Amino acid sequence: MIDPSSQSRISRRRFLQVSALAAAGGLVGYSGFWDRHYLEVVEQTIRLRRLPEAFHGLRIAQVSDIHYDEYAEPFFVREMVRHINALHPDIVVLTGDFVTDGMRPRHVSAGLSYPCAEILQGIECPHRFASLGNHDSLVGPAVVVDALKVHGIPTLLNSSIPFERDGGRLWLAGLRSSTEDFPELHEALPALAAPSEPVILLAHEPDYCVHVAKYGRVDLMLSGHTHGGQIRLPFFGSPGQVLPRGGRHFVRGYFNLGLLQLYVNRGIGTVTIPVRFRCSPEITLFTLQPAQS
C-alpha cells in the first residue's frame, strides 16, 4: 500500500525530471525547444489609487528569471531584448535570477552575469532597474551587481529611487531575496516619499507579498521566481509541493491584496531541465492608469 504522505514529499527537481521523461517523443521537442522559446508579451493595465497625472499611461516592461546559459541561450536573450525594444517602454525592470545556481561551480555561474548583462545593455530604454533573485544570492550577489552596474543597470538592494516626470514622482524600490538573503522592507521603502506618491516594489519571491501587504505603503509588487510552474500538466498543473520555496501561493499572473497589487511574471529561462510545457516565457508590459472612482 502506498503511503499518501510519501507522495507529498516529491521534490521540485524530481517532479520536473519525471515530467520531462513523460513528455516523450514529439512533446520533448515541443516543450524543450518550441514552448521554451515562444516569448509571449502579456499586456496588463494596473490602476493605482494615488497615481499622479504625469504618470497616467506610463508603460513598464518586466522580465524575470533569465537564468543565462543554463539554459537560456545568448540568442534567446537577444531575442528578448529585441522584443522589449519593440514595445518602447518608459521603464524596464528585471526582477532577479540572471544566472543559475546549478550544475556549474558557483564562481563560474556568477561570472556568466557579465555576458548576460552585456546583452541586457542593448535594452534601449534609458530607465532600467534590477533586483536580485535567490540564485543570484547563492552564486555571488556582489559579482552579479557589479556585472549589471558595469553595463548601466542599477540594482535596488533594500533601497529605493525616485522616478520623476513633469512635476510628478513615484518610487521604485527593490528587496534582496527573501529566501536566500535578508530583505529589509523598512530600508527599501522610501523615507522621503510623500503620502500621495506611489511605490512600486521589485521583490523576487512573490509569497513575500503577505508581509509587504501588512505595511500598507506599497502600491504594486512585481515578482518572478516561480516560472509560472514551468511545466503545467493537463488536469494536474504544477503541484504546490514542487514549486520553489517563496513561490507556492502566488504562482503566476495578477493578484489583488487590498491596497497592494501583485504581479508574478512567468520568467524567461528554466531551471533543472531545459523544458517548459503549457507555460511559455513572458515579457509583461504594464500600463499605469488611475484607479476608477
Backbone bond lengths (Angstrom), bond angles and torsions (degrees), N, CA, C in turn:
res aa  C-N    CA-C-N  psi(-1)  N-CA   C-N-CA  omega(-1)  CA-C   N-CA-C  phi
1 M - - - 1.471 - - 1.526 109.16 -
2 I 1.327 115.99 134.32 1.465 120.64 -177.77 1.520 109.61 -82.77
3 D 1.308 115.52 130.44 1.466 121.24 177.00 1.517 109.26 -76.73
4 P 1.346 120.09 114.06 1.474 121.18 -177.42 1.512 112.69 -57.30
5 S 1.341 117.06 -31.32 1.465 118.88 -177.70 1.515 111.78 -67.56
6 S 1.351 116.13 -26.73 1.460 118.32 -179.89 1.511 111.26 -69.85
7 Q 1.346 116.05 -29.59 1.453 119.37 179.09 1.513 111.40 -68.62
8 S 1.297 117.72 -30.89 1.463 121.16 -178.29 1.502 112.56 -73.46
9 R 1.351 115.30 -12.41 1.455 118.64 -177.62 1.526 112.39 -92.78
10 I 1.324 116.98 5.95 1.463 119.64 178.29 1.520 110.40 -59.23
11 S 1.297 116.61 132.17 1.456 120.24 -175.63 1.511 111.23 -81.53
12 R 1.334 115.63 161.39 1.450 119.90 176.49 1.521 110.67 -60.43
13 R 1.316 115.45 -44.16 1.464 119.36 -179.38 1.533 110.64 -60.23
14 R 1.340 116.75 -45.19 1.456 120.00 -178.04 1.528 111.30 -65.26
15 F 1.323 115.76 -39.77 1.464 119.46 179.59 1.523 111.02 -61.96
16 L 1.342 116.49 -45.15 1.453 119.80 -179.15 1.521 111.17 -65.27
17 Q 1.336 115.98 -38.09 1.461 118.64 179.75 1.524 111.08 -66.71
18 V 1.327 117.08 -45.55 1.454 120.83 179.75 1.524 110.44 -64.69
19 S 1.326 116.20 -39.60 1.463 119.81 179.31 1.518 110.92 -63.21
20 A 1.335 116.24 -37.69 1.454 119.29 179.31 1.523 110.75 -65.99
21 L 1.337 116.34 -40.79 1.456 119.57 178.27 1.523 111.22 -65.13
22 A 1.340 115.55 -35.48 1.463 119.84 179.78 1.518 111.70 -67.34
23 A 1.317 116.55 -28.00 1.470 120.71 -179.12 1.517 110.03 -84.87
24 A 1.314 116.11 56.55 1.459 121.74 -174.42 1.520 111.71 -73.29
25 G 1.341 114.43 167.12 1.455 120.78 174.91 1.505 112.93 62.72
26 G 1.349 114.87 -127.82 1.461 120.67 -176.20 1.510 113.33 -64.46
27 L 1.340 117.19 -31.78 1.460 119.14 -179.73 1.517 112.05 -64.39
28 V 1.317 117.30 -31.15 1.465 120.42 178.25 1.521 109.97 -62.40
29 G 1.337 115.97 -47.95 1.459 119.21 178.63 1.514 112.11 -63.81
30 Y 1.335 116.23 -39.25 1.466 120.42 -179.20 1.518 111.39 -65.73
31 S 1.328 116.49 -52.32 1.460 119.91 -175.19 1.517 112.47 -76.88
32 G 1.345 116.18 -29.34 1.452 119.09 -177.65 1.512 113.72 -81.82
33 F 1.320 117.23 -25.69 1.464 118.17 179.56 1.524 111.58 -120.49
34 W 1.323 117.98 -59.23 1.453 119.57 -173.64 1.529 111.89 -65.20
35 D 1.304 118.14 -57.19 1.463 120.47 -176.39 1.524 110.86 -63.47
36 R 1.303 116.59 -34.64 1.470 120.65 -178.33 1.524 111.73 -71.08
37 H 1.336 117.72 -21.38 1.454 120.93 -177.42 1.526 113.11 -113.64
38 Y 1.313 116.83 8.23 1.465 119.76 179.20 1.526 109.01 -89.48
39 L 1.322 115.66 94.81 1.462 121.37 -177.76 1.530 110.39 -75.23
40 E 1.305 116.14 124.01 1.460 120.61 177.30 1.520 109.77 -108.73
41 V 1.327 116.02 129.37 1.461 121.26 173.18 1.526 107.53 -93.36
42 V 1.326 115.82 116.88 1.463 121.95 179.50 1.524 108.10 -103.93
43 E 1.321 116.67 120.33 1.462 121.20 178.86 1.522 109.49 -97.32
44 Q 1.317 115.37 130.17 1.470 121.35 -174.29 1.532 109.33 -137.30
45 T 1.318 116.11 122.60 1.468 120.37 173.46 1.519 108.99 -85.77
46 I 1.324 116.16 130.43 1.467 122.29 177.58 1.517 108.14 -116.81
47 R 1.319 115.89 123.98 1.465 120.96 179.72 1.522 109.25 -103.82
48 L 1.331 114.65 118.69 1.456 121.29 -177.70 1.518 110.52 -107.46
49 R 1.315 115.96 135.48 1.462 120.94 -174.32 1.522 113.00 -70.47
50 R 1.307 118.87 -23.16 1.469 120.21 -178.43 1.530 111.60 -127.16
51 L 1.313 115.14 44.52 1.459 120.71 -179.03 1.523 110.15 -84.97
52 P 1.342 118.20 118.79 1.467 120.27 177.29 1.533 111.25 -60.50
53 E 1.308 116.02 149.89 1.459 120.92 -177.11 1.522 112.07 -57.33
54 A 1.332 116.76 -32.40 1.469 120.28 -178.60 1.528 112.42 -61.87
55 F 1.336 117.50 -19.38 1.461 120.88 -176.92 1.529 113.11 -107.68
56 H 1.320 117.26 9.24 1.460 118.76 174.91 1.530 108.68 -63.78
57 G 1.318 116.78 122.83 1.462 120.80 -178.58 1.518 114.49 88.66
58 L 1.342 118.46 2.77 1.470 120.86 177.50 1.524 109.60 -58.89
59 R 1.327 115.31 136.44 1.465 120.66 -176.38 1.536 109.64 -113.67
60 I 1.326 115.26 124.33 1.465 122.35 -178.67 1.523 108.42 -120.20
61 A 1.332 116.80 124.12 1.460 121.46 174.80 1.522 109.24 -98.34
62 Q 1.321 115.62 134.92 1.465 121.16 178.05 1.518 110.86 -122.33
63 V 1.338 115.54 134.14 1.459 121.45 166.39 1.522 107.86 -130.82
64 S 1.311 115.44 157.00 1.457 119.98 -175.91 1.520 109.69 -149.68
65 D 1.329 116.00 162.10 1.465 122.43 168.83 1.525 112.70 50.01
66 I 1.320 115.94 60.59 1.465 120.29 178.72 1.527 111.07 -71.32
67 H 1.320 117.29 -40.33 1.472 121.98 179.68 1.533 110.15 50.88
68 Y 1.320 114.05 57.85 1.464 121.58 -172.33 1.528 112.80 -56.31
69 D 1.318 114.92 126.91 1.465 125.86 171.94 1.525 113.90 64.95
70 E 1.310 116.49 8.59 1.469 122.12 168.08 1.528 107.23 -154.65
71 Y 1.358 114.74 67.80 1.464 124.61 20.60 1.540 112.33 -130.20
72 A 1.276 120.38 12.85 1.463 121.99 -177.76 1.531 109.87 -74.24
73 E 1.323 115.89 111.07 1.456 121.27 -175.82 1.534 110.76 -70.91
74 P 1.334 117.50 155.21 1.465 120.39 178.01 1.528 113.19 -53.55
75 F 1.347 117.70 -40.70 1.469 118.94 -178.38 1.523 111.10 -63.16
76 F 1.329 116.65 -33.20 1.463 120.16 -178.51 1.532 111.10 -73.94
77 V 1.332 116.89 -37.36 1.465 120.04 177.31 1.533 109.63 -67.20
78 R 1.326 117.16 -37.06 1.469 119.76 175.39 1.524 110.93 -64.13
79 E 1.321 116.33 -39.10 1.469 120.15 177.00 1.523 110.37 -63.17
80 M 1.309 116.93 -39.19 1.465 121.29 175.75 1.530 110.84 -59.86
81 V 1.327 116.42 -44.25 1.466 120.80 178.81 1.521 110.61 -61.93
82 R 1.331 117.71 -40.95 1.464 120.55 178.09 1.533 111.02 -62.03
83 H 1.297 116.57 -40.22 1.462 120.32 177.89 1.532 110.85 -62.92
84 I 1.324 116.51 -44.11 1.468 120.34 -179.95 1.525 109.96 -61.72
85 N 1.316 117.05 -45.91 1.466 120.32 -178.35 1.525 111.82 -62.96
86 A 1.321 116.72 -33.32 1.465 120.00 179.40 1.527 111.95 -68.81
87 L 1.333 116.77 -19.97 1.468 120.83 -179.46 1.530 112.18 -83.94
88 H 1.322 118.21 -20.05 1.468 124.15 -179.34 1.540 112.20 52.80
89 P 1.334 117.23 55.08 1.467 119.19 179.63 1.522 112.02 -73.62
90 D 1.335 115.54 161.26 1.468 121.12 175.61 1.529 111.30 -82.61
91 I 1.321 116.53 -31.40 1.466 123.29 179.84 1.528 107.74 -140.29
92 V 1.336 116.49 143.71 1.456 121.56 172.56 1.522 108.26 -121.62
93 V 1.334 116.47 129.71 1.461 120.50 177.27 1.521 108.87 -120.62
94 L 1.341 114.91 140.74 1.462 122.33 -178.64 1.522 106.90 -123.34
95 T 1.340 116.03 113.36 1.458 119.52 -166.79 1.528 113.34 -101.87
96 G 1.319 117.41 47.57 1.447 121.91 163.33 1.515 117.94 93.71
97 D 1.334 114.45 171.30 1.460 126.03 -173.55 1.526 111.24 58.00
98 F 1.319 113.96 63.57 1.459 120.41 175.78 1.528 110.38 -74.28
99 V 1.324 116.35 -30.26 1.460 122.09 179.85 1.529 108.44 -130.95
100 T 1.334 116.49 -177.55 1.462 121.20 -172.07 1.520 111.46 -126.54
101 D 1.305 115.24 133.52 1.458 121.22 167.55 1.524 106.68 -86.28
102 G 1.338 115.72 89.02 1.455 119.95 -170.98 1.511 113.07 -135.35
103 M 1.315 116.54 -121.90 1.463 121.85 -173.18 1.523 112.91 -76.83
104 R 1.333 116.85 -28.72 1.458 119.58 -176.71 1.528 110.78 -81.58
105 P 1.338 117.32 158.86 1.463 119.71 170.42 1.534 109.94 -57.91
106 R 1.306 116.26 146.82 1.463 119.72 -172.95 1.521 113.01 -60.84
107 H 1.331 118.26 -36.43 1.465 118.36 -179.29 1.527 111.04 -68.30
108 V 1.334 116.85 -30.15 1.464 120.26 176.84 1.523 109.62 -70.35
109 S 1.322 116.41 -44.27 1.470 120.32 178.29 1.518 110.97 -61.26
110 A 1.333 117.02 -42.68 1.460 120.13 178.80 1.521 110.90 -60.60
111 G 1.330 116.89 -39.72 1.456 120.83 -179.68 1.518 113.47 -64.41
112 L 1.334 117.23 -24.48 1.461 120.27 178.25 1.528 112.38 -68.43
113 S 1.315 116.79 -12.69 1.469 119.02 177.36 1.528 111.20 -66.15
114 Y 1.331 118.86 -23.27 1.471 120.49 179.41 1.528 112.20 -71.25
115 P 1.339 120.31 -51.32 1.470 117.62 175.89 1.527 112.16 -65.22
116 C 1.322 117.23 -31.28 1.467 119.08 175.87 1.522 110.41 -63.32
117 A 1.321 116.91 -48.82 1.465 120.81 -179.18 1.523 111.78 -65.28
118 E 1.338 116.25 -31.50 1.473 119.12 177.35 1.525 110.34 -62.37
119 I 1.323 117.29 -40.14 1.466 120.25 176.43 1.520 110.42 -67.97
120 L 1.333 116.84 -41.68 1.463 120.65 -179.11 1.532 111.88 -64.63
121 Q 1.322 116.97 -23.70 1.459 120.83 176.64 1.525 110.89 -61.44
122 G 1.321 116.42 -19.59 1.457 120.79 177.73 1.516 113.91 -73.94
123 I 1.318 118.01 -7.80 1.465 120.41 174.43 1.525 107.83 -65.21
124 E 1.312 115.90 121.07 1.461 120.10 -170.78 1.522 113.58 -78.95
125 C 1.322 118.29 -19.82 1.461 120.66 177.37 1.526 109.21 -62.39
126 P 1.339 118.61 127.38 1.465 119.86 -177.56 1.525 113.65 -73.70
127 H 1.333 117.40 -16.26 1.470 121.13 -176.86 1.523 108.79 -104.84
128 R 1.342 114.68 94.04 1.459 121.99 -176.31 1.517 108.76 -125.12
129 F 1.326 115.91 131.09 1.460 120.43 -177.85 1.521 109.37 -138.10
130 A 1.336 115.46 148.90 1.458 120.52 -176.88 1.521 110.83 -131.14
131 S 1.317 114.58 156.57 1.463 122.30 163.72 1.530 106.36 -128.50
132 L 1.323 116.53 167.37 1.467 120.06 -177.33 1.525 111.17 -102.17
133 G 1.344 114.57 155.64 1.453 120.97 176.18 1.506 111.94 -108.74
134 N 1.323 116.22 -177.96 1.458 120.97 -177.92 1.525 112.30 -64.88
135 H 1.337 117.92 -37.49 1.467 119.81 179.11 1.529 110.87 -67.18
136 D 1.334 117.12 -40.15 1.469 120.52 176.55 1.521 110.42 -60.28
137 S 1.323 115.85 -41.04 1.462 120.47 -179.16 1.517 111.63 -67.01
138 L 1.317 117.74 -32.28 1.458 121.34 -178.24 1.529 112.46 -76.79
139 V 1.338 117.65 -38.96 1.467 119.06 -174.89 1.523 112.89 -83.01
140 G 1.324 117.83 -23.17 1.458 120.65 -179.31 1.507 111.89 142.22
141 P 1.337 118.06 85.34 1.466 120.40 -174.09 1.517 114.15 -60.72
142 A 1.337 118.30 -33.80 1.461 120.12 -178.80 1.524 110.74 -62.92
143 V 1.331 116.69 -37.38 1.466 120.75 179.78 1.526 109.97 -68.13
144 V 1.331 116.85 -45.30 1.461 120.57 -179.15 1.529 110.60 -63.31
145 V 1.330 116.72 -43.02 1.466 120.35 178.78 1.525 110.52 -62.30
146 D 1.333 116.82 -41.61 1.465 120.18 179.47 1.524 111.05 -64.06
147 A 1.327 116.93 -43.17 1.468 120.08 179.43 1.522 110.65 -59.18
148 L 1.316 117.16 -43.96 1.463 120.97 179.33 1.527 110.73 -66.32
149 K 1.320 116.84 -42.94 1.463 121.24 -179.26 1.529 111.41 -62.30
150 V 1.328 116.46 -44.71 1.460 121.01 -179.71 1.528 111.01 -59.19
151 H 1.314 116.30 -30.02 1.458 120.91 -177.52 1.526 112.44 -104.65
152 G 1.325 116.05 22.92 1.457 120.81 167.93 1.519 116.33 79.96
153 I 1.339 117.03 24.67 1.463 120.22 179.55 1.525 108.54 -122.57
154 P 1.327 118.45 104.80 1.464 120.28 178.92 1.526 111.28 -71.39
155 T 1.322 115.40 145.44 1.461 121.97 179.55 1.523 109.20 -109.18
156 L 1.323 115.73 132.41 1.454 121.94 179.09 1.528 108.40 -96.32
157 L 1.334 116.47 107.54 1.458 123.19 -178.64 1.522 108.70 -114.78
158 N 1.319 116.52 98.38 1.464 121.05 -175.24 1.529 109.74 51.71
159 S 1.318 115.45 44.41 1.458 120.50 -176.44 1.524 109.47 -149.63
160 S 1.328 115.71 173.81 1.466 120.67 -177.76 1.517 109.73 -143.57
161 I 1.334 114.94 163.49 1.458 121.37 179.43 1.524 108.22 -145.87
162 P 1.342 117.55 138.97 1.469 118.50 178.49 1.520 111.50 -80.21
163 F 1.316 115.55 149.84 1.461 122.05 173.80 1.523 106.49 -125.24
164 E 1.334 115.66 118.93 1.460 120.14 -171.75 1.520 111.12 -116.53
165 R 1.342 114.39 145.86 1.462 120.45 178.53 1.530 108.59 -157.04
166 D 1.323 115.24 124.50 1.474 121.95 173.87 1.532 112.62 47.98
167 G 1.320 115.84 44.39 1.456 120.54 176.93 1.510 115.32 84.26
168 G 1.341 117.31 -6.32 1.459 121.32 176.66 1.508 110.91 -99.52
169 R 1.334 116.22 160.52 1.464 119.71 -179.09 1.527 110.37 -145.74
170 L 1.319 115.02 135.37 1.458 121.46 167.11 1.518 107.63 -128.71
171 W 1.331 115.91 169.64 1.460 120.09 -175.22 1.522 110.40 -122.20
172 L 1.321 114.97 139.00 1.454 122.28 170.00 1.525 108.03 -108.10
173 A 1.317 116.48 125.12 1.463 121.58 179.99 1.521 108.96 -122.71
174 G 1.322 116.42 156.77 1.463 120.06 -179.75 1.510 111.22 -142.62
175 L 1.332 115.31 143.84 1.462 121.95 179.72 1.524 111.05 -111.33
176 R 1.310 115.71 154.63 1.453 121.14 166.32 1.531 109.14 -71.62
177 S 1.310 116.86 165.68 1.456 121.29 179.30 1.527 110.67 -56.90
178 S 1.320 115.92 135.15 1.463 119.74 -179.66 1.522 112.56 -86.84
179 T 1.347 118.34 -6.79 1.458 120.26 178.26 1.525 113.10 -107.70
180 E 1.338 117.94 -25.15 1.466 120.39 -176.16 1.521 113.26 -125.73
181 D 1.317 117.16 8.66 1.467 120.40 -178.52 1.526 107.58 -147.75
182 F 1.322 117.29 -158.54 1.454 121.31 -175.77 1.523 109.60 -125.97
183 P 1.331 117.47 91.43 1.467 119.49 176.40 1.524 110.23 -71.17
184 E 1.298 115.84 136.24 1.475 121.36 178.83 1.520 107.13 -125.74
185 L 1.320 116.10 91.07 1.456 120.30 -173.97 1.524 111.65 -63.33
186 H 1.323 117.13 -35.86 1.465 119.06 -179.00 1.526 111.29 -66.79
187 E 1.342 117.33 -26.58 1.462 120.41 175.61 1.519 111.13 -80.11
188 A 1.324 116.19 -34.46 1.465 119.94 -177.11 1.519 112.10 -72.55
189 L 1.318 117.43 -35.36 1.459 119.76 -177.04 1.523 110.32 -71.25
190 P 1.317 117.31 134.32 1.472 120.85 -174.14 1.528 112.32 -69.51
191 A 1.315 115.58 122.29 1.467 120.09 179.49 1.518 111.40 -70.26
192 L 1.329 117.01 -24.92 1.460 121.03 -175.78 1.524 113.24 -92.89
193 A 1.325 117.89 1.20 1.462 120.18 -177.39 1.523 111.11 -69.35
194 A 1.319 116.02 132.55 1.457 120.95 174.25 1.527 109.22 -75.08
195 P 1.334 117.87 156.28 1.471 120.20 -179.60 1.522 113.36 -57.95
196 S 1.330 117.24 -23.66 1.467 120.46 -177.72 1.517 113.18 -89.46
197 E 1.337 118.15 0.18 1.460 121.21 -174.64 1.527 110.95 -101.00
198 P 1.341 117.91 121.74 1.460 120.38 -178.08 1.526 112.49 -72.39
199 V 1.331 114.62 154.40 1.460 122.27 179.33 1.528 108.53 -122.45
200 I 1.334 115.53 126.99 1.467 122.61 175.36 1.517 107.25 -110.23
201 L 1.315 117.08 123.01 1.460 122.48 -173.36 1.527 110.79 -108.83
202 L 1.329 116.27 128.40 1.462 122.63 172.81 1.523 107.39 -95.16
203 A 1.318 116.90 113.62 1.465 121.78 -177.26 1.526 107.70 -141.18
204 H 1.301 117.12 113.97 1.468 121.82 -168.59 1.533 113.26 -57.11
205 E 1.324 116.85 -50.28 1.460 120.60 -175.37 1.523 110.99 -88.39
206 P 1.332 118.48 118.86 1.465 120.35 -172.43 1.520 115.31 -69.29
207 D 1.328 118.18 -29.03 1.466 119.03 -177.65 1.524 112.46 -63.75
208 Y 1.317 117.33 -16.97 1.473 121.10 177.78 1.527 111.23 -66.84
209 C 1.328 116.69 -10.84 1.457 120.53 -178.89 1.524 112.21 -60.56
210 V 1.318 117.88 -27.71 1.468 121.02 179.47 1.522 109.54 -61.87
211 H 1.318 115.82 -39.40 1.466 120.22 177.43 1.525 110.66 -72.18
212 V 1.331 116.30 -41.59 1.463 120.78 -178.95 1.520 110.85 -62.94
213 A 1.320 117.23 -39.84 1.462 121.17 -177.16 1.517 112.01 -61.57
214 K 1.325 117.29 -29.12 1.464 120.56 -179.29 1.514 112.39 -66.76
215 Y 1.339 116.99 -26.86 1.459 120.68 -178.75 1.518 112.12 -73.11
216 G 1.316 117.18 -34.54 1.455 121.19 177.94 1.517 115.46 74.47
217 R 1.329 117.70 11.16 1.464 120.17 -176.36 1.524 113.03 -109.15
218 V 1.325 117.53 -9.19 1.456 121.14 -178.48 1.526 109.14 -101.68
219 D 1.327 116.13 131.01 1.462 121.46 -179.52 1.518 112.37 -88.36
220 L 1.342 116.46 -40.27 1.457 121.13 -175.55 1.520 109.02 -142.34
221 M 1.324 116.22 130.32 1.464 121.92 177.23 1.522 108.07 -116.01
222 L 1.335 116.59 129.32 1.460 122.89 -179.30 1.524 108.95 -113.02
223 S 1.328 116.11 125.19 1.460 121.78 -174.34 1.518 111.02 -133.49
224 G 1.332 115.28 175.08 1.451 123.40 174.78 1.517 108.84 -143.60
225 H 1.344 116.72 -119.77 1.464 124.24 167.05 1.523 114.83 78.70
226 T 1.317 118.97 -41.84 1.461 121.27 -171.76 1.516 113.95 -85.85
227 H 1.327 117.66 -18.06 1.467 123.63 -171.62 1.531 110.60 59.41
228 G 1.324 116.00 20.35 1.455 120.18 -177.52 1.511 113.51 67.53
229 G 1.321 116.95 9.30 1.453 122.69 -174.24 1.521 112.35 106.80
230 Q 1.337 116.61 -23.80 1.475 126.29 178.16 1.524 112.60 67.76
231 I 1.315 118.15 -51.78 1.458 122.71 175.49 1.525 108.05 -123.07
232 R 1.321 115.60 118.99 1.462 120.86 -178.83 1.530 108.37 -120.07
233 L 1.298 115.80 101.81 1.456 120.99 -176.87 1.528 110.51 -78.06
234 P 1.329 118.27 143.16 1.462 120.57 177.59 1.527 111.34 -57.53
235 F 1.331 116.40 135.66 1.468 124.65 179.20 1.531 113.08 64.18
236 F 1.303 117.54 4.58 1.463 120.74 -174.87 1.522 111.26 -130.03
237 G 1.332 115.48 -39.72 1.458 120.02 179.72 1.511 112.06 68.59
238 S 1.333 115.01 -149.65 1.460 121.89 177.43 1.524 107.64 -116.27
239 P 1.333 118.08 101.81 1.461 120.59 -175.51 1.517 112.73 -57.44
240 G 1.327 115.51 146.80 1.461 120.05 -176.99 1.503 113.80 -57.73
241 Q 1.356 117.52 -33.56 1.454 119.19 -175.99 1.518 113.42 -72.03
242 V 1.354 117.87 -12.58 1.460 119.24 179.04 1.524 111.60 -105.02
243 L 1.313 117.80 -0.88 1.457 121.11 174.91 1.523 108.92 -79.66
244 P 1.327 117.79 155.75 1.465 119.67 -175.21 1.518 111.94 -70.82
245 R 1.302 115.08 149.71 1.462 120.88 174.47 1.523 109.34 -56.04
246 G 1.313 116.28 131.38 1.457 120.91 -176.36 1.512 113.40 93.10
247 G 1.352 116.25 -1.07 1.459 119.90 -179.60 1.518 112.46 -144.78
248 R 1.316 116.76 39.88 1.462 120.58 -175.68 1.518 113.81 -102.15
249 H 1.320 116.85 -12.40 1.467 119.72 -176.44 1.527 112.61 -110.94
250 F 1.312 116.98 -27.17 1.461 122.21 179.38 1.521 106.50 -126.56
251 V 1.328 116.95 99.73 1.466 120.81 -164.76 1.518 113.28 -98.43
252 R 1.323 118.16 -41.72 1.465 119.86 -177.37 1.516 109.45 -157.42
253 G 1.341 115.48 147.60 1.449 120.17 171.31 1.522 115.13 84.13
254 Y 1.327 114.28 -157.01 1.469 122.77 -169.41 1.524 111.39 -96.94
255 F 1.351 114.68 141.15 1.461 122.10 176.07 1.530 109.05 -138.77
256 N 1.309 115.90 144.78 1.466 122.19 176.49 1.519 108.72 -115.83
257 L 1.331 114.89 120.48 1.459 120.67 -179.84 1.527 109.54 -119.18
258 G 1.310 116.37 55.17 1.456 120.64 -178.82 1.511 110.81 76.88
259 L 1.322 117.06 -115.52 1.462 120.84 -179.60 1.524 111.84 -75.75
260 L 1.319 117.28 -17.37 1.464 121.85 -179.19 1.527 110.21 -102.36
261 Q 1.334 115.30 132.33 1.451 121.12 170.72 1.532 108.73 -108.83
262 L 1.324 115.69 141.61 1.467 122.21 -177.02 1.513 109.31 -126.74
263 Y 1.347 115.20 137.66 1.461 119.41 170.10 1.520 108.70 -128.72
264 V 1.346 115.67 131.75 1.463 122.29 179.74 1.519 108.93 -111.88
265 N 1.321 115.28 111.18 1.465 123.28 -179.90 1.529 109.94 -78.14
266 R 1.338 117.76 141.05 1.463 121.96 -177.59 1.525 113.18 -75.02
267 G 1.321 117.78 -9.17 1.454 120.10 177.07 1.510 113.75 84.17
268 I 1.339 114.74 172.40 1.457 122.91 -177.58 1.523 111.51 -104.76
269 G 1.320 116.99 -47.23 1.459 121.58 -173.72 1.512 113.44 -96.94
270 T 1.332 114.88 -164.43 1.455 122.30 179.92 1.521 109.43 -137.14
271 V 1.332 115.77 164.50 1.464 121.06 173.12 1.520 109.16 -127.80
272 T 1.315 115.41 158.94 1.463 125.23 177.23 1.525 112.34 70.44
273 I 1.331 117.53 -57.09 1.457 121.49 177.77 1.526 108.57 -136.96
274 P 1.345 117.60 147.38 1.470 120.24 -178.14 1.530 111.69 -82.32
275 V 1.325 115.88 63.13 1.458 121.29 -175.59 1.517 109.98 -139.77
276 R 1.331 115.79 136.16 1.461 123.30 164.47 1.527 106.84 -126.27
277 F 1.319 114.89 147.08 1.464 118.68 177.93 1.521 108.86 -143.60
278 R 1.334 115.95 119.44 1.466 123.15 -177.92 1.525 110.72 56.63
279 C 1.322 116.12 33.60 1.472 120.82 -177.18 1.535 108.04 -159.96
280 S 1.310 116.54 71.46 1.460 121.13 -172.26 1.523 111.77 -72.41
281 P 1.340 117.35 157.96 1.467 121.17 176.98 1.527 111.06 -63.38
282 E 1.319 116.32 154.05 1.467 121.20 -168.44 1.517 113.22 -134.40
283 I 1.320 115.34 136.04 1.462 123.98 161.42 1.524 105.68 -110.36
284 T 1.309 117.23 125.75 1.460 120.35 179.21 1.515 109.88 -103.36
285 L 1.324 116.59 133.47 1.453 122.22 176.31 1.528 107.98 -116.30
286 F 1.325 115.75 109.68 1.457 121.64 179.57 1.526 109.81 -94.27
287 T 1.304 115.79 139.90 1.465 122.12 170.01 1.520 107.70 -116.67
288 L 1.320 116.52 120.08 1.460 120.56 -178.70 1.524 110.20 -85.30
289 Q 1.320 114.95 133.35 1.458 122.40 177.17 1.517 108.88 -137.76
290 P 1.338 117.84 156.16 1.468 119.19 177.87 1.526 111.34 -68.79
291 A 1.299 116.47 150.87 1.460 120.55 176.81 1.510 109.78 -64.65
292 Q 1.322 115.94 142.73 1.446 120.31 179.66 1.527 110.08 -77.31
293 S 1.309 115.75 131.50 1.464 119.91 -177.62 1.517 110.93 -82.53
